[in-house]
């Protein structure tokens, strides 16, 4: 099975793995299905509005991250949207886009999410959430 080349990052021991082939998808799904591991996720959109296109989704651990085009890998987006044990910064924004893309409700997507933006405000309330 052919895999896409992984990219190293400035952080030693970490890799970013684009999902472009079925073998890449298998590797990414392996991490998604292992709900014992905390993963972080983020979305990239065509703009800041609710109706802007969801273009890219990333998720990963402290050593390995996957990025994929949700329009090409819809099943992965659906699994991520309902996965427990995840965190995101400004999770409401990401959850809105995943919900719109997958057809789930925002509440369903947020059910297993810890929002690090909220946690940052609790630690240091001098900077209000954006």
Order of alpha helices (4+ residues) and beta strands (2+ residues): beta-beta-alpha-beta-beta-beta-alpha-beta-alpha-alpha-beta-alpha
